[in-house]
Amino acid sequence: VRLVESGGGLVQPGGSLRLSCAASGFTFSSYHMNWYRLAPGKERELVATITSAGGSTNYADSVKGRFTISRDNAKSMVYLQMSSLKPEDMAVYYCNAHVWGRAAWGQGTQVTVSS
């Protein structure tokens, strides 16, 4: 199982970023996918979840209305569109799936929100 995130970077408050996660090594379309984030001094937070077919999504209250999770099962990709970014969104963002009873994680991508 391999998950590779990309798309992080530096953005000003109010700006937007689109994170991507490329999955391989498992039947992507069979698994729910998650985005987590980890900020210094804070606990890991589940940001968004999407079901295997993409028919249902859930978001943390802190990002609801600003972030959108989506997936392309044909490409084995999951995305996180982030808008109206705030300084408190600054964190390392991780793609996650529970495959064969184990949690799989990518290496993370840093999102920095600063003027």
N, C-alpha and C positions, 0 to 999 in steps of 0.2 A: 504494500500500500504506500503510495506516495502522494503527498499534497504539496504543491508549490504555489505560494502566494506572490503576488506582484501588484504594483500600482500605488504603493505608498509614496509619501513624499512630504514636502513642505507646502502648506497652503495657508492663506490668510483667513482669519475668522470670517465666516460667511461664505467661504468658498466651497468648492466641491471636489471630490475625488471618487474614482471608481477603482475598487480593489477587485482583483481576479484571483481565482484559485484553480489551478490545473490538477486534476485528479487522475491517477492511473493505478493499475494493479488490482482493481476490484470492479465489480459491476456497478458502476456509478449510479445508474438509473434506479437501482434497488434501494438506495440508502438516503435517509434524510441527511442534510448537510447543515452545518452551523458555522457562524462566525463568532469568535470570542475576541476579547481584547484584554490587555494587561497593561496597566499604567503604574508607574513607580509609586510605591507606598499604598497601592490599592489591591483589592482582591480581583482575581480573574472574573470577568463579567461576560455572560452570554448575551451577545448583542442581537443576533437574529438567527432564525431557524427556517428552513424550507423543507417541505416534505419531498419524498422521492420523485413524484411526478410534477412537483412544483405547484400543486393545487392549493396549498395552504402555507401561510407564513406566520411567524410570530416575532415580536420585537420587544426588546427591553423598553420600559417606559422612558428611559433617558434618551432614546433615539427615535421613538415612534413619531411618524410624520416627517422625519428628516432622512432616514435611511431606507433603502429598498434592497432586499435580497432577491436574487433571481438565479436561474440556472439554465444551462443548455445541455441537455442529456446527450445530444448527438456529438457534442464536443467534449463532454466530461468536464465541464467548467461550471463554477459557481461564482457569482459576482456580488459585490456589495457597493451599491451606489450611495454615496454619502453627500448630503447637501446641507447647507446652512451650518457648516462645521463650527464648533465652539472650541475654545482652548481645553475644555474638559474632555473633549473627544480624543485628545492626544494620547496615543498608546501604541503598543505593538498589537497588530491585528493578526489573528490566527484562524485558519480554516481548520475545521474539525469534522470527523465522522466516526461513528462507532461501527467498526467493521469486524466481523467474526468475533464479537465479544470484547474487542479491545478498542481503546480510543486511539485514533490516528491524528497526528498533528503535522502541520507544516512548520517551516522555519520562522514564519512570521514576517510581517512587513510593517515598517515604522510609519506612523502617521504623525506629523508634527503640525500643530495649528498655532501659528504665531504671526504677529504683524512685524 
